[in-house]
C-alpha cells in the first residue's frame, strides 16, 4: 500500500453515474461541474492533515481537477493535499 507523506491523503475516487429527472443515465464522460467523492485509503502524518480529523474509510468531497492521479496495483488512486479536501460525507 502507498503511504502519503506530510499533509496528503490517498483516496480511491468513487465512480458515480448520474441520472437526469427523466431517467436518462449520463455516462462518466459527460462534463459535469460537480465535486467528486472518494474513499480515504491512507493519511499522511502532517499537522495540517491531522487537523482535518479524517479516518481511513471516510468518504470525502474534493474538486474535480484536484490532486495527482496515480495507478497502483491496477487501481486508479489520487493523492490530495489537505486543502483539496472540501468535506467529509456523512450518511
Secondary structure, 3 states (H helix, E strand, C coil): CCCCCCCEEEEEECCCCEECCCCCEECCCCCCCCCEEEEEEEECCCHHHHCCCCCCCCEEEECCCCCEEEEECCEEEEEEEHHHEEEECCC
